[in-house]
Amino acid sequence: GGRGRSRGRARHGSNIEAELTLTIEEAHRGGRRTLEITGQKPIQVNIPQGVRDGASMRLKGKGSPGAGAGAEPGDLILRIRLQVHPRFRVKDDDLELDLRISPWEAALGATVPVPTIEDEVELRIPAGAQSGQRLRMRGQGLSRRKGGRGDQFVRLLIVVPDSLNS
């Protein structure tokens, strides 16, 4: 007699997994994104500030519809992927950047503009700097989920110009 009862029972919808690719700027700032998932209407997603590569976000009730009266839909699970940036490398909350400098800037020291995730700042290169040396710029990295920011590391690359003038 128990078999007949299961026919009308509502079945929870299945979860859908998808990949969401973000720029490091989007991961740093957070914001809203509209997604188009096959077979569903567009979905607004709030991207939290400081989200990282490999993280996952669960959007409750945005998965496949359930079967039967009153059945709840499944969830949409988004796996976060960060795009490769042409200039920055991401290491946890920190950013790394290669900076080309001239031999005289390395030998004598200099103050040079350096791009960051938000703008450009001046960096003082100490006299006697070596190629491959890393300089730390505190608080210029990516936003952290719980507040604060990582650091930005600048790797110096001493480059000799093709042609020299007086």
Secondary structure, 3 states (H helix, E strand, C coil): CCHHHHHHCCECCCCEEEEEEECHHHHHHCEEEEECCCCCCCEEEEECCCCCCCCEEEECCCCCCCECCCCCCCCEEEEEEECCCCCEEEECCEEEEEEEECHHHHHHCEEEEEECCCCEEEEEECCCCCCCCEEEECCCCCECCCCCECCEEEEEEECCCCCCCC
